[in-house]
Structure formats: C-alpha cells, structure tokens
Amino acid sequence: MESLLNTDWLALAYNELPLLLLIVGGTLVLLADLWWPQHILPRWARRKSATVDVHVPDRTPLLLFGMLAALVAFIACWRLWVQHEMPNQMGMLVIDRFSLVGGMMIIGSTIAGLALGWGYLFQHKLPIGEYTVLMLFATAGAWCMISSANLLLAFVGIEILSISAYVLAGMDTKNRLSVESGLKYFLLGAVASAFLLFGIAFFYGATGTLSLVGFTNDGIMQAPTSQFYLILGTAFFLVGIGFKVALAPFHTWTPDVYEGAPIPVTAWFASAVKAAAFLLFARVMLVVLPLMPALGTQLIAGLAIATMFIGNMAALWQDNIKRLLAYSSIAHAGYAALALVTMATIPEAGITSLLWYLMSYSVMTIGAFAVVQLLGRDGEELTSVGALAGLGERHPWLAACLSIFLLSLAGLPPTVGFMAKYYLLANLVAAGHWGLTIAAIISSLISVGYYSYPIVVMYFRPVANQTPHNSMNVGVPIRLVIFFAALAVLVAGIFPDRLMSFIQNSVLL
Amino acid sequence: MIEQLLQHISIPTLMCLIPLLPLLGAIANGKMYLFSTRSQWKPSHALSGTIAVVMPLISFLIVAVLFYIAMGLEDSHSVSTGPLFTWFGGTQWAVTIGLKLDQLSLIMALVVTGVGSLIHLYSVGYMSHDDGFAKYFAYLNLFLFFMLLLILGDSLPLMFVGWEGVGLCSYLLIGFWFTDIEKAKAGKKAFIVNRIGDFGFVLGIFFIWQALQPTAQPGDAILSFSYISTHAAFLAPVATAATLLLFLGATGKSAQIPLYVWLPDAMAGPTPVSALIHAATMVTAGIYMVARLNFLFVLAPTTLNVIAIVGCATAFFAATMGLVQDDIKKVLAYSTVSQLGFMFLALGVGAFSVAIFHVMTHAFFKALLFLGSGSVIHAMDGEQRLSMYGGLRKHLPVTFTTFLIGTLAIAGIWPFAGFFSKDAILWHVYSSGHFWLWLIATLAAGLTAFYMFRLVGLAFFGKRNPAGPHHVHPENSVTMLLPLVVLAVLSIIGGWVGVPHAMGGHDHIMTWLAPLFPTALHEAGNESTELFMGLGSMTWGAIWAIIAWILYSQHRGWADQMAARFKRCYTLLVNLYYVDQIYDAVVVQPLLWFSRSVLWQTVDAVLIDKILVGGSARIARLFGRVGTAMETGLVPHYVFLLVLGSVVVLGWMIL
C-alpha cells in the first residue's frame, strides 16, 4: 500500500499515455458499440447499394474512432521517443526508446489493420465494433509485452494479446475455416502458454525474482539447482515464445490460422503479433544470452535455419495465396531469429537489425495482404494464385504494387526487404557466422521461386475467363494503405539512411 | 547572367566543352529520334542537321583557340584541366578523370573536329533522303564525343573509354542500315574482331598497372600518362609484353595484320561514316596510342621491330588486294589499310612525328576520296561497282577535280600533301637502316599510285557502261560540294607544314612535336640523299600512275589480257589471299563447333539447366513436400510436433 501511495501517478500516466489511450479508446468503442442505434440508419448506410442488408446498421464510425485512438497513441509514442533518451523504469514497466519504437511499429500495424477492416467487415457482415475493440485491446497487450521489465506483466500482456487474437481469428462465424482457425489457434496457444508460464516459473526459481533485471551472474542463486532451473526455464520459454513467433517446429498452426482468419486479421497477425512476440523474445534473450552464449549460436541458429527452410520450401507448393504468405511469414521469422543469434556477440547491431527487419517485414506483408484483400469480390476472398491471371493488364497499378511487395519479401533491391536482409547478413558476417549466412542466402534464393510465381501469373498468363469484374468500391483507406506501404518499401529501400539512424538511436543499451 | 557565364570561361572549362558539345548534340538528336518513333511528329532535317553540324564546329573553334593559346605558351605548349574528379581507385592509387591538350593531341583534335565538322556537313546532303536522319547524327555526334575523349583523356582508362566508345559507334554506324542482313553482319564482324584487339589493350593496361602499383603513393593517379612517363623506368621489365599487348589493341582498331579483316567489310556503312570513322579518325587511334605511349615503346625494341614489320607487310599486302577490287569503296578501304600500314612502319622505325604527320595528311586526302566516292555513289543511285561507271568526269566536274587532287595526294605527287608525309616515312625507314622494309614500302607506294589511278581511269574516263544506271544525278548539293572543295584545298596545302629542310622548308610539324618524342634513334642521313630520294619516289609514283591511267582509260583490253595471263595470281588477289576463308576454317568453325556441341548442348543444356537449375529446384520442392506434410490440419498432430520440438529443445539444453 505504501508503494501505491508513493507512486507518481501523473508521471506514470504521462509515460504510459499510449497504453492508456489504447485502453480508454477500446473501452469507449465498447460502450458506443453497446449503445449504437439499432434501427436509426445513418444517411451513409442508406446510400449503400441494394445488395447490402439495410437492416444491419453500419458501425464503420467506430472503426474510424478506433483508428483515431491508435493514431493519437502513435503520436504519443513519437513524442515520448523524442523525450526519452535514457530508459525510464516505473515499477514493472520500462519506457525506453526500444519499446517506443516497437510500440510505434505495432500501433502502426494496428492502424493499418483497422483501415483494412473498412468496408471488408461490412461486406462480410462481421461485427465492426468488436473487431475494433479487440484490436485495440490486443495492441494494449502487445504494449505490455514489449515495455515490461517483469516477466509476469509480460505474460499478462501475452495473454491479453493472444485471447484477443483467438477471437479475431474465429470472428467470421459463418465461415467454417475461420471458426476452425480460431479454435486451433486457441487450443495450441493454450499449450504454448502453459510452456511459457512454466518457463517463467523456472526463471523465478533460478533468480528469485520475476524482474528481468535479476538476470545477472550475481542474480542467479549459487545453488547448483538454480543453474539447472535457468536451463529449464530457458527451454520452456523458448518453446512458448517459439510458438508465438512461429519458429519451426512450433509453426504448424500458422498456415491454418492465417488461411482461415479474415484477411485484415491475418495481415495484422503477420505484422503486429509477430513483432510483439519477437520484441519480447529479444528483451528476454538480451539478458539470458550473456549467461548462455552457446544458446544463441547453436540452438536458436538451428531453429532459425529449420524455420527458414521449412517455410520457404513448403511455400513452393502453395497455390493458395494466403497460405503462401503464411509460409513466407514463417520463413521471415527464421530470418528475424538470425538477428537474435547475432545479439550474442554484437548486441546493439543485432537488435538494430532485428527492429529493421521486423519493421520492413510488417510494411511489406501488410501491403501484400492488402492487395490480396482488395482483389476479393462479392464477399469472397481471393484465394488461388491462378485468379491473379491477367491482373497486369486489368489493374496495372495494383499488379505493380503487389510485385513490389513480393520482390521486397524476396529481398531484391531496390526495396526495403533487400536492405533488411543486407543488414542482417552483414551482421551475421561481422559476428563470424559464415555458415548461417550461406544458409540464409540459399533459402532466400529458394524463396525467389515462389515469390515470383504470382508475378509471373499476373503478367504473363492470359485471363482464363473474362469475368466482368465488379467495380471495387471498397473504399479509400485500403488504397491508402497499399499506396503508403508501397511508397515506404521503395523509399526506405532506396534511402535507408534516415530510418536506419532513427533505429540506431533507439537501441542505446 | 551573362557576366556570370563569362566568369566561367577559362581554359579548363573550354576543354571540357570540346567533347561535351558533341555529346549534347548526340543527346538532342537521340531524344528527337526516340520521340519521333513514338509519335507522328518528325524532327525537321534542318533542325537536327543544324544541331549536328554546329556542335562539332564549335568544338573545332574551341580547339583552334586553344591551339593558338598553346602556341603562345613558352615552356610546354600544352594545356590541361588537371584531375577533375576521382573516377575509382584503391587505398594506394586512384584513377582520375582529366583532359589534356598537348602538341600531339592538339593536332589530332584539330583534325578530328575539323574533318569531322566537314563530314557532318556533307552528311546533311548525303543522308537527306534517309528516314533515320536524326538517329544517324546522334550516332555520329556520339562518335565524335568518344573520339575526343580518346584523344583528350589524360590517362589510359579514360582513353580506353573513348576507345570502346568509338568501337560501339563504329558498330552502330556500319550496321546503320541493319535491315540488310549483310550490313548487320559486317557491323557484327567489326565489333567482334575489335574485341580481340581490345582484349590485348586491356591486358596491356593491367600489366602497366601491376608494374606501377608498388611505386604509388596514396592518391597517385598511376595510370595517367604523366605518371607513366615519369615512372617509365619501373616498366622496363614488362615493357615488351605490355607494349606487344597494346599493339595487339592497335592492330584491331587500326586494321593491321592479322586483324584488318573488318575494315573492308565496314564499308557497308554510309559513305560519310567510312570517311570519318574508317579512314580519317577512328582507325588512326592505334597510331595515336602508340605515339602517345612512345616513351614506353622505346623501352621495347622488339615491339618496335614487330610494329615496323607488321606495318610494312600490311602496307604491301593491302595494296596488292586493292589492285583488283571492283567496288569503289573497297579499293579505298584497302588503300586505308595500306596507308595505316605506312604509319605503323614509321612508328616502328621510331619516327613518331612522321607517323602523326601522315595521319594528318591522310585524314585530309582519304576523307576527300571517300566523300568523292560518296558523291559518285550518290549520283549513280547507290551503284558501287567500278565496272558500271565510266566517263563520269563530264557529269561530275567538281567531284572529278577534287577526286583527282585527292588521288594525286595519295599517290605522292609533288606538291600535294601526301608527297611530303609519305616521302618522310620512306626516308626515315631508309635512313634508319631498314633497307628491305624500305624496298617493300617503296613497292607498296608504287602500287598505291597504280590502284588509285586505276580507279580514276575506270570511274571518270572512258565510256559509260551501258549496263550501269542510265541517269547520272547532277551534283548540286552545296552541303556536299563545300566539304569536297575545302578538303581538296587541304589535300594540296596540308603537307606544306612538313616540308623538310632538304627541300628548303622548315619542317614545322616536326619541330612542334619534337619535345614529345625521343630524338632520332639513328643518325640523320645526308640531306642531298634525302632530296634525291624524294625526287625518286615522286618519279616512281608518277610512272605507276601513268601506267594505270593508260591501262584503264586508254587500253582497257590490255588489263584484261594481263589478268588472263597471270590467272593464278589474279584469282588469289580477287579472293584476297583467302584470308577470310582461312580465319573461318581455323578460328570460327572450331569455336562454333566447341560452343555448340560442348558448351551449349553438354555444359549448358544438360549440366546447368537440367542438373543444377532443374535439379536444385526439384530438391527444394521435394523438401517442401516434407514441410507441407506436417500440415495435416489435425490439432493432435500439431500438439505432438510441439511436444516433440520441446523435447528436442530441452534435450539440447540439458545435455
């Protein structure tokens, strides 16, 4: 009680403004959703085409409000980033530039995810209010994960994020696949959470504290069992977090969940959820790796290689573009894990390349999913790659954007994907991991095989049947998302210096 | 505004403008052509022609101004921009970009821009009916840019850029009418043969680089000519190899044995191109290069001997091949090869300035001859066979007069330009003690007079061949006649800058070039001998000229009788010693066979395509099967894998 009274609540509120905004915004949306007029249709809803069921009220303004809240949270993050040169720990939370950059990345993905829901949710008759609320709360959970100095808070954050994510995946209750994906995600996620919690418990056993600050050689109790507990804790933690970021062999849920979930949700999974899990992973590894140097270079490296190769090779067989991108996200988790490997020897450069990689991956994968979503029609999602045939003629700009995203995912210049891989590989070489470098290069060579497949189909395969394509009146936000993502991919790929120095300024350890 | 511009006028900026103006013209014309291919708009001939002619003309004026400035300079007669910027380099050395005009490059630049401007002007008339008018001038201006870069560049790499650039433009212009497959093939042949030479050139540069690298201080531009000349001593061990390789490059560009075969085929291009690129300027790049690096070549007497022998042999053989050609441009092409041989002969005996002198006079009269032949071809509707001509002197009086002047110049008749330069070559060969080379060269000079007067006799004298074109277009285009007249004047007076002391002259050009070149490697001969030999060589040329004129304009039957009498010899000459056939059998066919059956069908198709490319893809897909096999879609399997994975992780951590 004493400590509660002594806490400077105002300062805490100020420093945790993004978190506060997300929670307050989410709560307000929840309340507004509850009291939303059921029968009085706003004018914009009445002007919708006849195919739309007019008895369902359009709650798109809630989405807009959620985006606004996230945007303000983003700006708050930016303000805090400017102010915080040194880390600032407040109880279980730590505010430093690393978490603020991560926060901006994740909140940015959330804004994009909400924008993708615009129009899509209404067309697919999905509950807009719940979607917005869950996204905002999940983002708040992600915030707790990345800015926690305490494993307990991190676990709570993971659970907030995960439970929201389970519901989001299974949100399209009329779609069997969606329901299945939500259930699968939940069942497997529960197992993984158990591993995670078990790992945290062993950490506590080893250090006597849940605070990450306790992970030093002095902090580890001298009893022989505590060393063993540390090993067990690390192993279980690795399994749990490996599930969340989809490292092989804990990746098996990814293709099914990504395929079943509605596309805006999938795009958000691939960007925000993955980034949050990786940032927590990095935060823990930052304190664990110095204690166990071989862990990074051998075990994580092995998992990373397996992940890259399984992801890239399995993707070669995919004809479903959502599954293809799902395997691609598995493979990219492998690359990002390589950045963790370099953290063992060159921590600052390793974290820089991890942040850079996650940031660029988020942008390009959101862009790719957005194009795929935009191409769906009549309440059906575009699934097969073959349906892209002739896109180069029908929608040259969209085809060009999708090509940019795919080339970026493959890591070809002049895109940000190339820069991300370049920094990653340069760090690997600097850390002396030649074998890993070669493996990463070979696997990304393989990946070119399937990333070029949709491009070939788009440009070189004639349209099989001239279906009269409906006018894509899906709204401006998704187009903006695609435009800005493509712009970011190219600009950051050609002029990476500014962004790079921004990230480098964020990882003063 | 104007004041600000005037502030920037200085010698370095003017020098930069010399190559940049033609580049500007090339870009302007190229853009116009590209634009016209995509729209209805066509650039007017007046516009693109004006741009194309004015740009080299301004360059010529700048060079002339700089020439007068350099003449006034007391010590070195050279101006330079210094290093403008660093192109590339290592920690120990650098390659800088810079332009330099000294006595040698000033003469070359004057010839290139001067003759070049005239030929551009001539082209306006010659190409007036062609659709690719703007494209043609874009290429021609681009050629001048690269040629000037080659001449003005102050380092080997920059010279090489120009060297390759002129090769590219030559290729583009030989194959200018590429819809004719033979012409496209001629362009390809020129390009490929030149690559062989360029390979030698590059290797030579590498040799020099390697030898000089240890001597470099950080930041030294070790491949600039000034650095090489001051550090020539370090090059002594590799001089022979390096210079032989560089000479291989020169044989390619300057059409010497064994790489001369492309030049006669290069006549497929428009005639002004033949005049500019394949007679007056580009083909002399090899001579310029050897003269530029004279300090290197004098370190390798073996190379100099090789150069002299190759030059002499080329001069003679090309002259014999010129004797029997029926195509008017082919005669001139072999004549060019032969004259280039004379120049190399001069280089080989150490008379560098004489070679440059001959480059200059040759540029005048050979450009004149080519433009004259172009005028004839233009008048005869594109007919190039000499046997279809005859009696043209009445129809084309200006062309005839100027062509005759050019012929007299190349035949070495006093006081035309060719007399002084050719006589100087022969004299230097003789006085340096190469008696046999002198004998062969003298014979070749006689043959030169013979085949040139044969050409004049066949084309301009006698009766019209009834099988030829019925109508002869009159010559009335000023743009085509003006260059002819100017070049004719130059062909008369151009040699007077090099009248030797023995004939009462002052030999200005030798004095001008003397500081650049080593003093004579041999003792100067007797002046009265020189005078006597000059008279002798002129008489010798005149005799052959008269024989040819009689044979081909008065008694054509005699020539045919002679051909029948020496049938074997004649067949051998008509077939050009079967050199093309020999190259084809010895080099081309085995290479093709090797490429087709080994490299393509075995290495590429089977090893690379099937095994490496296809095989690796198949392996990747096979493993991908394993990856997808994990995705059963059943949660129990997934949990099983999860647990299995955790066992592996735990096992690794504990063990």
Interface residues (C-beta under 8 A of the other chain):
Chain A: K184 L187 L188 V191 A192 F195 I231 L232 T234 A235 F236 L238 V239 G242 F243 A248 P249 F250 T252 W253 P255 D256 L295 Q298 L299 L303 F309 I310 G311 N312 M313 A314 A315 L316 W317 Q318 Y327 I446 G449
Chain B: A617 A620 R621 F623 G624 R625 V626 G627 T628 M630 E631 G633 V635 H637 Y638 V639 L641 L642 L644 G645 S646 V648 V649 L650 W652 M653 I654
